[in-house]
Amino acid sequence: MLQGYRIFDADAHGSINPKMWEDLPEPYRARRPRPVSIHDEAGLGNYTAGWLIEGSIEPHALGPGAQQANTPRNVLVEFGGDVKREHCSIGSMTLADPQARLRDMDRMGFDFQMIFPSTLYAHMTADPGFEAALFRAYNRYIARQCQAVPTRLKWSGLLPLRDQDHAFQAIEEMQRLGARAAVVFGTAGERLLSDPGFAPIWDEFARTKLPLCVHMGMSYPPLAQLGRSIYDGHVIGMSLPAQLAFVAIVGHCMLDRYPELKVAFLEFGAEWIFYMVSRMDHYLPLDRGAHPFGLSMPNAGQLPRSRIRDYVQSGRIFMAAEADDAMLQQLFELIGEDHVLFSSDFPHGEGRENAALEILERKDLSEAQKRKLLYDNTVRLFGEA
């Protein structure tokens, strides 16, 4: 609790570490991500170590696909990890020591956290079977660690869309192990989330009544290839997939097909949704056939039944905004103040431990709005803690 407010952090993380791959199936064990050091360190800054994944070192700082994520130097003693650090210790970062995470939560005044995977999981491999094995190994790891303190640590399970058999098994396993949601990234490789091949998976997932979380990550390889720096990775490769996911889920009728589905967009910020709603609603009447010259539009019957604005105001779309978001009141007006979430991104580099305090110090928010942001809305999405 912080200044009398209960805090339910809707988006925290467990840093990537080798324990996540300890129970990979035998066919994939030798291909597990491995920690490596780069001996020619000149010009690499802090990115002088990484995870060797399918022949590439991730994260890397220069060239196509450059992105930020934790390296072995953050989490492994033999790579220089600081074992003496009291706050945000290795055990807390990786969830290897759940009690250490609780101590950090207590220090920040957080009552509960939803744990999400590293953004590196957005595209680790082009092999659907290996990807599914990595996803499911992560789910089992994070389930075990959160089970140590289930009253305060909740988790979301990775859904391997590109391997249907594994997807069905992962859905069953997530429910059995106690996941509060499923998480995907903005695309499944080069396929939209609405790809017809995924329909049987979504049909099965819809039966669970679990919410779906779309998390920031460099999931779409062509966007990743456009970048040349970590900055490009942040603003292009990792951020723009939010819009691809929004088109897939809202523009391609997934909310029509699954009327009970709730969807949260996490770590993308919130400003992008204003453009997308306006742009998609601008073209929707035209593409339904209201053309000034009476042109017949193909596939008009496959478009959303309602306005895009109606979907985002339906109570089924949730968004995590930044604590200092200047457009927060406009976001309340667009999706409703009951559907905006607080997230810390702890322990990632861009996470701010004082984000909840920033919200409490804002003069443009009422007390009721602050309580909704910090606790009530997360419960509305994920269920009572």
TORKOL-4160 file (C-alpha; in steps of 0.2 Angstrom, whole numbers, padded with zeros to 4 digits, m for minus):
385
<pt num="1" X="0000" Y="0000" Z="0000"/>
<pt num="2" X="0006" Y="0017" Z="m0004"/>
<pt num="3" X="m0001" Y="0033" Z="0005"/>
<pt num="4" X="m0017" Y="0023" Z="0008"/>
<pt num="5" X="m0019" Y="0017" Z="m0010"/>
<pt num="6" X="m0018" Y="m0001" Z="m0014"/>
<pt num="7" X="m0007" Y="m0004" Z="m0029"/>
<pt num="8" X="m0009" Y="m0018" Z="m0042"/>
<pt num="9" X="0005" Y="m0017" Z="m0055"/>
<pt num="10" X="m0002" Y="m0023" Z="m0071"/>
<pt num="11" X="0014" Y="m0025" Z="m0080"/>
<pt num="12" X="0030" Y="m0031" Z="m0072"/>
<pt num="13" X="0043" Y="m0043" Z="m0078"/>
<pt num="14" X="0055" Y="m0058" Z="m0074"/>
<pt num="15" X="0072" Y="m0055" Z="m0082"/>
<pt num="16" X="0077" Y="m0068" Z="m0095"/>
<pt num="17" X="0089" Y="m0081" Z="m0087"/>
<pt num="18" X="0095" Y="m0099" Z="m0090"/>
<pt num="19" X="0083" Y="m0106" Z="m0077"/>
<pt num="20" X="0069" Y="m0103" Z="m0089"/>
<pt num="21" X="0075" Y="m0116" Z="m0101"/>
<pt num="22" X="0080" Y="m0130" Z="m0088"/>
<pt num="23" X="0065" Y="m0141" Z="m0093"/>
<pt num="24" X="0066" Y="m0139" Z="m0112"/>
<pt num="25" X="0061" Y="m0155" Z="m0121"/>
<pt num="26" X="0076" Y="m0165" Z="m0126"/>
<pt num="27" X="0075" Y="m0162" Z="m0144"/>
<pt num="28" X="0078" Y="m0143" Z="m0141"/>
<pt num="29" X="0089" Y="m0143" Z="m0126"/>
<pt num="30" X="0105" Y="m0141" Z="m0135"/>
<pt num="31" X="0098" Y="m0126" Z="m0144"/>
<pt num="32" X="0094" Y="m0117" Z="m0128"/>
<pt num="33" X="0099" Y="m0099" Z="m0127"/>
<pt num="34" X="0117" Y="m0098" Z="m0120"/>
<pt num="35" X="0125" Y="m0084" Z="m0111"/>
<pt num="36" X="0141" Y="m0077" Z="m0121"/>
<pt num="37" X="0154" Y="m0063" Z="m0119"/>
<pt num="38" X="0160" Y="m0053" Z="m0133"/>
<pt num="39" X="0179" Y="m0051" Z="m0131"/>
<pt num="40" X="0181" Y="m0037" Z="m0144"/>
<pt num="41" X="0171" Y="m0024" Z="m0134"/>
<pt num="42" X="0176" Y="m0008" Z="m0142"/>
<pt num="43" X="0160" Y="0003" Z="m0146"/>
<pt num="44" X="0147" Y="m0009" Z="m0138"/>
<pt num="45" X="0144" Y="0001" Z="m0122"/>
<pt num="46" X="0135" Y="m0010" Z="m0110"/>
<pt num="47" X="0131" Y="m0023" Z="m0123"/>
<pt num="48" X="0147" Y="m0034" Z="m0122"/>
<pt num="49" X="0137" Y="m0050" Z="m0117"/>
<pt num="50" X="0121" Y="m0057" Z="m0124"/>
<pt num="51" X="0111" Y="m0073" Z="m0126"/>
<pt num="52" X="0116" Y="m0084" Z="m0141"/>
<pt num="53" X="0100" Y="m0088" Z="m0149"/>
<pt num="54" X="0099" Y="m0097" Z="m0166"/>
<pt num="55" X="0116" Y="m0090" Z="m0171"/>
<pt num="56" X="0112" Y="m0072" Z="m0166"/>
<pt num="57" X="0117" Y="m0063" Z="m0150"/>
<pt num="58" X="0102" Y="m0054" Z="m0142"/>
<pt num="59" X="0100" Y="m0041" Z="m0137"/>
<pt num="60" X="0113" Y="m0031" Z="m0148"/>
<pt num="61" X="0115" Y="m0013" Z="m0149"/>
<pt num="62" X="0120" Y="m0010" Z="m0167"/>
<pt num="63" X="0112" Y="m0013" Z="m0184"/>
<pt num="64" X="0096" Y="m0021" Z="m0189"/>
<pt num="65" X="0086" Y="m0029" Z="m0175"/>
<pt num="66" X="0095" Y="m0018" Z="m0162"/>
<pt num="67" X="0085" Y="m0018" Z="m0146"/>
<pt num="68" X="0086" Y="m0016" Z="m0127"/>
<pt num="69" X="0084" Y="m0031" Z="m0115"/>
<pt num="70" X="0093" Y="m0038" Z="m0100"/>
<pt num="71" X="0110" Y="m0046" Z="m0104"/>
<pt num="72" X="0119" Y="m0060" Z="m0094"/>
<pt num="73" X="0129" Y="m0046" Z="m0085"/>
<pt num="74" X="0113" Y="m0041" Z="m0076"/>
<pt num="75" X="0108" Y="m0059" Z="m0070"/>
<pt num="76" X="0123" Y="m0070" Z="m0069"/>
<pt num="77" X="0137" Y="m0069" Z="m0056"/>
<pt num="78" X="0150" Y="m0076" Z="m0068"/>
<pt num="79" X="0147" Y="m0062" Z="m0080"/>
<pt num="80" X="0148" Y="m0049" Z="m0067"/>
<pt num="81" X="0131" Y="m0048" Z="m0060"/>
<pt num="82" X="0131" Y="m0039" Z="m0043"/>
<pt num="83" X="0126" Y="m0051" Z="m0029"/>
<pt num="84" X="0128" Y="m0037" Z="m0016"/>
<pt num="85" X="0114" Y="m0026" Z="m0023"/>
<pt num="86" X="0101" Y="m0025" Z="m0010"/>
<pt num="87" X="0087" Y="m0017" Z="m0021"/>
<pt num="88" X="0083" Y="m0025" Z="m0037"/>
<pt num="89" X="0094" Y="m0040" Z="m0034"/>
<pt num="90" X="0097" Y="m0054" Z="m0046"/>
<pt num="91" X="0085" Y="m0065" Z="m0037"/>
<pt num="92" X="0071" Y="m0051" Z="m0038"/>
<pt num="93" X="0075" Y="m0047" Z="m0056"/>
<pt num="94" X="0073" Y="m0065" Z="m0062"/>
<pt num="95" X="0060" Y="m0071" Z="m0049"/>
<pt num="96" X="0073" Y="m0084" Z="m0044"/>
<pt num="97" X="0070" Y="m0078" Z="m0026"/>
<pt num="98" X="0052" Y="m0073" Z="m0025"/>
<pt num="99" X="0055" Y="m0066" Z="m0007"/>
<pt num="100" X="0067" Y="m0054" Z="m0014"/>
<pt num="101" X="0054" Y="m0048" Z="m0027"/>
<pt num="102" X="0042" Y="m0045" Z="m0012"/>
<pt num="103" X="0055" Y="m0035" Z="m0003"/>
<pt num="104" X="0056" Y="m0024" Z="m0018"/>
<pt num="105" X="0037" Y="m0023" Z="m0020"/>
<pt num="106" X="0036" Y="m0018" Z="m0001"/>
<pt num="107" X="0049" Y="m0004" Z="m0004"/>
<pt num="108" X="0039" Y="0003" Z="m0018"/>
<pt num="109" X="0022" Y="0001" Z="m0010"/>
<pt num="110" X="0015" Y="m0012" Z="m0022"/>
<pt num="111" X="0003" Y="m0025" Z="m0015"/>
<pt num="112" X="0002" Y="m0036" Z="m0031"/>
<pt num="113" X="0011" Y="m0038" Z="m0048"/>
<pt num="114" X="0006" Y="m0046" Z="m0064"/>
<pt num="115" X="0022" Y="m0054" Z="m0071"/>
<pt num="116" X="0026" Y="m0054" Z="m0090"/>
<pt num="117" X="0040" Y="m0061" Z="m0100"/>
<pt num="118" X="0055" Y="m0052" Z="m0107"/>
<pt num="119" X="0052" Y="m0044" Z="m0124"/>
<pt num="120" X="0066" Y="m0055" Z="m0131"/>
<pt num="121" X="0052" Y="m0068" Z="m0132"/>
<pt num="122" X="0044" Y="m0058" Z="m0146"/>
<pt num="123" X="0055" Y="m0066" Z="m0159"/>
<pt num="124" X="0068" Y="m0078" Z="m0153"/>
<pt num="125" X="0067" Y="m0091" Z="m0168"/>
<pt num="126" X="0059" Y="m0094" Z="m0185"/>
<pt num="127" X="0056" Y="m0112" Z="m0180"/>
<pt num="128" X="0038" Y="m0113" Z="m0173"/>
<pt num="129" X="0041" Y="m0129" Z="m0163"/>
<pt num="130" X="0056" Y="m0122" Z="m0154"/>
<pt num="131" X="0047" Y="m0106" Z="m0151"/>
<pt num="132" X="0033" Y="m0116" Z="m0143"/>
<pt num="133" X="0045" Y="m0126" Z="m0132"/>
<pt num="134" X="0053" Y="m0110" Z="m0126"/>
<pt num="135" X="0036" Y="m0102" Z="m0122"/>
<pt num="136" X="0030" Y="m0117" Z="m0113"/>
<pt num="137" X="0046" Y="m0119" Z="m0103"/>
<pt num="138" X="0045" Y="m0101" Z="m0098"/>
<pt num="139" X="0027" Y="m0103" Z="m0092"/>
<pt num="140" X="0031" Y="m0118" Z="m0081"/>
<pt num="141" X="0046" Y="m0108" Z="m0074"/>
<pt num="142" X="0036" Y="m0092" Z="m0070"/>
<pt num="143" X="0021" Y="m0103" Z="m0063"/>
<pt num="144" X="0033" Y="m0111" Z="m0051"/>
<pt num="145" X="0041" Y="m0095" Z="m0045"/>
<pt num="146" X="0024" Y="m0086" Z="m0043"/>
<pt num="147" X="0017" Y="m0101" Z="m0034"/>
<pt num="148" X="0029" Y="m0097" Z="m0019"/>
<pt num="149" X="0019" Y="m0082" Z="m0015"/>
<pt num="150" X="0003" Y="m0083" Z="m0025"/>
<pt num="151" X="m0007" Y="m0071" Z="m0015"/>
<pt num="152" X="0004" Y="m0057" Z="m0022"/>
<pt num="153" X="0013" Y="m0063" Z="m0038"/>
<pt num="154" X="0002" Y="m0066" Z="m0053"/>
<pt num="155" X="0007" Y="m0071" Z="m0071"/>
<pt num="156" X="0003" Y="m0072" Z="m0089"/>
<pt num="157" X="0007" Y="m0086" Z="m0100"/>
<pt num="158" X="0015" Y="m0085" Z="m0117"/>
<pt num="159" X="0003" Y="m0092" Z="m0131"/>
<pt num="160" X="0013" Y="m0101" Z="m0145"/>
<pt num="161" X="0001" Y="m0096" Z="m0160"/>
<pt num="162" X="0013" Y="m0103" Z="m0174"/>
<pt num="163" X="0012" Y="m0121" Z="m0168"/>
<pt num="164" X="m0007" Y="m0127" Z="m0166"/>
<pt num="165" X="m0004" Y="m0143" Z="m0156"/>
<pt num="166" X="0007" Y="m0134" Z="m0144"/>
<pt num="167" X="m0005" Y="m0119" Z="m0143"/>
<pt num="168" X="m0019" Y="m0131" Z="m0137"/>
<pt num="169" X="m0007" Y="m0139" Z="m0124"/>
<pt num="170" X="m0001" Y="m0122" Z="m0118"/>
<pt num="171" X="m0019" Y="m0116" Z="m0116"/>
<pt num="172" X="m0023" Y="m0131" Z="m0105"/>
<pt num="173" X="m0007" Y="m0130" Z="m0096"/>
<pt num="174" X="m0009" Y="m0111" Z="m0092"/>
<pt num="175" X="m0026" Y="m0114" Z="m0084"/>
<pt num="176" X="m0020" Y="m0129" Z="m0074"/>
<pt num="177" X="m0005" Y="m0119" Z="m0067"/>
<pt num="178" X="m0015" Y="m0104" Z="m0063"/>
<pt num="179" X="m0011" Y="m0091" Z="m0076"/>
<pt num="180" X="m0022" Y="m0075" Z="m0075"/>
<pt num="181" X="m0020" Y="m0071" Z="m0094"/>
<pt num="182" X="m0012" Y="m0076" Z="m0110"/>
<pt num="183" X="0001" Y="m0064" Z="m0118"/>
<pt num="184" X="0006" Y="m0062" Z="m0136"/>
<pt num="185" X="0015" Y="m0049" Z="m0146"/>
<pt num="186" X="0009" Y="m0038" Z="m0160"/>
<pt num="187" X="0011" Y="m0051" Z="m0173"/>
<pt num="188" X="0016" Y="m0069" Z="m0174"/>
<pt num="189" X="0031" Y="m0067" Z="m0184"/>
<pt num="190" X="0025" Y="m0060" Z="m0201"/>
<pt num="191" X="0007" Y="m0066" Z="m0198"/>
<pt num="192" X="m0006" Y="m0055" Z="m0191"/>
<pt num="193" X="m0015" Y="m0061" Z="m0175"/>
<pt num="194" X="m0031" Y="m0063" Z="m0185"/>
<pt num="195" X="m0023" Y="m0074" Z="m0198"/>
<pt num="196" X="m0036" Y="m0087" Z="m0202"/>
<pt num="197" X="m0024" Y="m0101" Z="m0198"/>
<pt num="198" X="m0025" Y="m0096" Z="m0180"/>
<pt num="199" X="m0044" Y="m0097" Z="m0179"/>
<pt num="200" X="m0045" Y="m0114" Z="m0170"/>
<pt num="201" X="m0033" Y="m0108" Z="m0157"/>
<pt num="202" X="m0043" Y="m0092" Z="m0153"/>
<pt num="203" X="m0059" Y="m0103" Z="m0153"/>
<pt num="204" X="m0051" Y="m0114" Z="m0139"/>
<pt num="205" X="m0043" Y="m0099" Z="m0130"/>
<pt num="206" X="m0060" Y="m0090" Z="m0130"/>
<pt num="207" X="m0067" Y="m0104" Z="m0120"/>
<pt num="208" X="m0055" Y="m0100" Z="m0106"/>
<pt num="209" X="m0063" Y="m0083" Z="m0103"/>
<pt num="210" X="m0045" Y="m0077" Z="m0099"/>
<pt num="211" X="m0040" Y="m0060" Z="m0105"/>
<pt num="212" X="m0028" Y="m0057" Z="m0119"/>
<pt num="213" X="m0013" Y="m0046" Z="m0117"/>
<pt num="214" X="m0003" Y="m0039" Z="m0131"/>
<pt num="215" X="0014" Y="m0034" Z="m0125"/>
<pt num="216" X="0027" Y="m0022" Z="m0133"/>
<pt num="217" X="0040" Y="m0032" Z="m0142"/>
<pt num="218" X="0050" Y="m0034" Z="m0159"/>
<pt num="219" X="0039" Y="m0047" Z="m0166"/>
<pt num="220" X="0038" Y="m0042" Z="m0184"/>
<pt num="221" X="0054" Y="m0045" Z="m0193"/>
<pt num="222" X="0053" Y="m0032" Z="m0207"/>
<pt num="223" X="0051" Y="m0018" Z="m0194"/>
<pt num="224" X="0066" Y="m0025" Z="m0185"/>
<pt num="225" X="0076" Y="m0024" Z="m0200"/>
<pt num="226" X="0073" Y="m0006" Z="m0203"/>
<pt num="227" X="0082" Y="m0001" Z="m0187"/>
<pt num="228" X="0100" Y="0003" Z="m0185"/>
<pt num="229" X="0100" Y="0007" Z="m0166"/>
<pt num="230" X="0092" Y="0003" Z="m0149"/>
<pt num="231" X="0082" Y="0020" Z="m0152"/>
<pt num="232" X="0076" Y="0013" Z="m0168"/>
<pt num="233" X="0071" Y="m0003" Z="m0160"/>
<pt num="234" X="0061" Y="0006" Z="m0147"/>
<pt num="235" X="0051" Y="0018" Z="m0158"/>
<pt num="236" X="0049" Y="0007" Z="m0174"/>
<pt num="237" X="0052" Y="m0012" Z="m0171"/>
<pt num="238" X="0045" Y="m0013" Z="m0153"/>
<pt num="239" X="0031" Y="0000" Z="m0154"/>
<pt num="240" X="0023" Y="m0001" Z="m0171"/>
<pt num="241" X="0017" Y="m0019" Z="m0169"/>
<pt num="242" X="0004" Y="m0012" Z="m0157"/>
<pt num="243" X="m0005" Y="m0005" Z="m0172"/>
<pt num="244" X="m0004" Y="m0021" Z="m0182"/>
<pt num="245" X="m0012" Y="m0030" Z="m0167"/>
<pt num="246" X="m0026" Y="m0017" Z="m0165"/>
<pt num="247" X="m0030" Y="m0019" Z="m0184"/>
<pt num="248" X="m0030" Y="m0038" Z="m0182"/>
<pt num="249" X="m0041" Y="m0038" Z="m0166"/>
<pt num="250" X="m0053" Y="m0024" Z="m0169"/>
<pt num="251" X="m0052" Y="m0021" Z="m0188"/>
<pt num="252" X="m0053" Y="m0040" Z="m0192"/>
<pt num="253" X="m0068" Y="m0044" Z="m0182"/>
<pt num="254" X="m0060" Y="m0054" Z="m0168"/>
<pt num="255" X="m0071" Y="m0044" Z="m0155"/>
<pt num="256" X="m0086" Y="m0048" Z="m0165"/>
<pt num="257" X="m0081" Y="m0067" Z="m0166"/>
<pt num="258" X="m0077" Y="m0068" Z="m0147"/>
<pt num="259" X="m0090" Y="m0056" Z="m0138"/>
<pt num="260" X="m0083" Y="m0060" Z="m0121"/>
<pt num="261" X="m0064" Y="m0057" Z="m0125"/>
<pt num="262" X="m0055" Y="m0043" Z="m0116"/>
<pt num="263" X="m0039" Y="m0036" Z="m0123"/>
<pt num="264" X="m0025" Y="m0026" Z="m0115"/>
<pt num="265" X="m0011" Y="m0017" Z="m0123"/>
<pt num="266" X="0004" Y="m0015" Z="m0112"/>
<pt num="267" X="0020" Y="m0005" Z="m0113"/>
<pt num="268" X="0016" Y="0003" Z="m0130"/>
<pt num="269" X="0010" Y="0020" Z="m0122"/>
<pt num="270" X="m0007" Y="0026" Z="m0126"/>
<pt num="271" X="m0006" Y="0040" Z="m0139"/>
<pt num="272" X="m0006" Y="0028" Z="m0154"/>
<pt num="273" X="m0024" Y="0023" Z="m0151"/>
<pt num="274" X="m0031" Y="0040" Z="m0155"/>
<pt num="275" X="m0023" Y="0040" Z="m0172"/>
<pt num="276" X="m0029" Y="0022" Z="m0175"/>
<pt num="277" X="m0047" Y="0024" Z="m0170"/>
<pt num="278" X="m0048" Y="0040" Z="m0180"/>
<pt num="279" X="m0040" Y="0033" Z="m0196"/>
<pt num="280" X="m0050" Y="0016" Z="m0195"/>
<pt num="281" X="m0066" Y="0025" Z="m0193"/>
<pt num="282" X="m0062" Y="0037" Z="m0207"/>
<pt num="283" X="m0061" Y="0023" Z="m0219"/>
<pt num="284" X="m0074" Y="0011" Z="m0212"/>
<pt num="285" X="m0089" Y="0018" Z="m0221"/>
<pt num="286" X="m0080" Y="0020" Z="m0237"/>
<pt num="287" X="m0074" Y="0002" Z="m0237"/>
<pt num="288" X="m0091" Y="m0004" Z="m0232"/>
<pt num="289" X="m0097" Y="0002" Z="m0249"/>
<pt num="290" X="m0102" Y="0021" Z="m0246"/>
<pt num="291" X="m0092" Y="0026" Z="m0260"/>
<pt num="292" X="m0097" Y="0043" Z="m0268"/>
<pt num="293" X="m0096" Y="0035" Z="m0285"/>
<pt num="294" X="m0106" Y="0019" Z="m0280"/>
<pt num="295" X="m0091" Y="0008" Z="m0282"/>
<pt num="296" X="m0093" Y="m0010" Z="m0275"/>
<pt num="297" X="m0080" Y="m0014" Z="m0262"/>
<pt num="298" X="m0074" Y="m0032" Z="m0261"/>
<pt num="299" X="m0074" Y="m0040" Z="m0244"/>
<pt num="300" X="m0086" Y="m0027" Z="m0237"/>
<pt num="301" X="m0095" Y="m0040" Z="m0227"/>
<pt num="302" X="m0080" Y="m0045" Z="m0218"/>
<pt num="303" X="m0077" Y="m0028" Z="m0209"/>
<pt num="304" X="m0082" Y="m0024" Z="m0191"/>
<pt num="305" X="m0100" Y="m0023" Z="m0187"/>
<pt num="306" X="m0098" Y="m0007" Z="m0177"/>
<pt num="307" X="m0088" Y="0009" Z="m0177"/>
<pt num="308" X="m0070" Y="0007" Z="m0171"/>
<pt num="309" X="m0074" Y="0020" Z="m0157"/>
<pt num="310" X="m0089" Y="0009" Z="m0151"/>
<pt num="311" X="m0077" Y="m0006" Z="m0149"/>
<pt num="312" X="m0064" Y="0004" Z="m0139"/>
<pt num="313" X="m0079" Y="0011" Z="m0128"/>
<pt num="314" X="m0086" Y="m0006" Z="m0125"/>
<pt num="315" X="m0077" Y="m0010" Z="m0109"/>
<pt num="316" X="m0067" Y="m0024" Z="m0118"/>
<pt num="317" X="m0051" Y="m0014" Z="m0122"/>
<pt num="318" X="m0038" Y="m0009" Z="m0108"/>
<pt num="319" X="m0022" Y="0001" Z="m0110"/>
<pt num="320" X="m0007" Y="0004" Z="m0099"/>
<pt num="321" X="m0003" Y="0022" Z="m0100"/>
<pt num="322" X="0013" Y="0031" Z="m0094"/>
<pt num="323" X="0012" Y="0039" Z="m0077"/>
<pt num="324" X="0016" Y="0056" Z="m0085"/>
<pt num="325" X="0005" Y="0054" Z="m0100"/>
<pt num="326" X="m0001" Y="0071" Z="m0104"/>
<pt num="327" X="m0016" Y="0064" Z="m0114"/>
<pt num="328" X="m0023" Y="0054" Z="m0099"/>
<pt num="329" X="m0039" Y="0063" Z="m0098"/>
<pt num="330" X="m0042" Y="0061" Z="m0117"/>
<pt num="331" X="m0038" Y="0043" Z="m0115"/>
<pt num="332" X="m0051" Y="0042" Z="m0101"/>
<pt num="333" X="m0064" Y="0050" Z="m0113"/>
<pt num="334" X="m0060" Y="0038" Z="m0127"/>
<pt num="335" X="m0059" Y="0021" Z="m0118"/>
<pt num="336" X="m0066" Y="0025" Z="m0101"/>
<pt num="337" X="m0057" Y="0029" Z="m0085"/>
<pt num="338" X="m0062" Y="0011" Z="m0079"/>
<pt num="339" X="m0050" Y="0003" Z="m0092"/>
<pt num="340" X="m0033" Y="0012" Z="m0090"/>
<pt num="341" X="m0020" Y="0002" Z="m0081"/>
<pt num="342" X="m0005" Y="0007" Z="m0070"/>
<pt num="343" X="0011" Y="m0002" Z="m0074"/>
<pt num="344" X="0029" Y="0000" Z="m0068"/>
<pt num="345" X="0039" Y="m0011" Z="m0080"/>
<pt num="346" X="0050" Y="m0016" Z="m0065"/>
<pt num="347" X="0064" Y="m0021" Z="m0066"/>
<pt num="348" X="0067" Y="m0016" Z="m0085"/>
<pt num="349" X="0078" Y="m0001" Z="m0088"/>
<pt num="350" X="0064" Y="0011" Z="m0093"/>
<pt num="351" X="0054" Y="0006" Z="m0078"/>
<pt num="352" X="0052" Y="0019" Z="m0065"/>
<pt num="353" X="0051" Y="0014" Z="m0047"/>
<pt num="354" X="0042" Y="0030" Z="m0043"/>
<pt num="355" X="0028" Y="0029" Z="m0056"/>
<pt num="356" X="0014" Y="0026" Z="m0044"/>
<pt num="357" X="0020" Y="0041" Z="m0034"/>
<pt num="358" X="0020" Y="0051" Z="m0050"/>
<pt num="359" X="0001" Y="0046" Z="m0052"/>
<pt num="360" X="m0002" Y="0051" Z="m0034"/>
<pt num="361" X="0006" Y="0068" Z="m0037"/>
<pt num="362" X="m0004" Y="0073" Z="m0052"/>
<pt num="363" X="m0016" Y="0087" Z="m0049"/>
<pt num="364" X="m0027" Y="0083" Z="m0064"/>
<pt num="365" X="m0033" Y="0067" Z="m0057"/>
<pt num="366" X="m0047" Y="0064" Z="m0044"/>
<pt num="367" X="m0045" Y="0053" Z="m0030"/>
<pt num="368" X="m0057" Y="0041" Z="m0037"/>
<pt num="369" X="m0047" Y="0041" Z="m0054"/>
<pt num="370" X="m0031" Y="0037" Z="m0045"/>
<pt num="371" X="m0039" Y="0022" Z="m0036"/>
<pt num="372" X="m0045" Y="0016" Z="m0052"/>
<pt num="373" X="m0028" Y="0018" Z="m0061"/>
<pt num="374" X="m0018" Y="0010" Z="m0047"/>
<pt num="375" X="m0029" Y="m0005" Z="m0042"/>
<pt num="376" X="m0047" Y="m0006" Z="m0047"/>
<pt num="377" X="m0045" Y="m0007" Z="m0066"/>
<pt num="378" X="m0032" Y="m0021" Z="m0065"/>
<pt num="379" X="m0044" Y="m0031" Z="m0054"/>
<pt num="380" X="m0057" Y="m0028" Z="m0067"/>
<pt num="381" X="m0046" Y="m0035" Z="m0080"/>
<pt num="382" X="m0037" Y="m0049" Z="m0071"/>
<pt num="383" X="m0049" Y="m0053" Z="m0057"/>
<pt num="384" X="m0048" Y="m0050" Z="m0038"/>
<pt num="385" X="m0030" Y="m0053" Z="m0032"/>
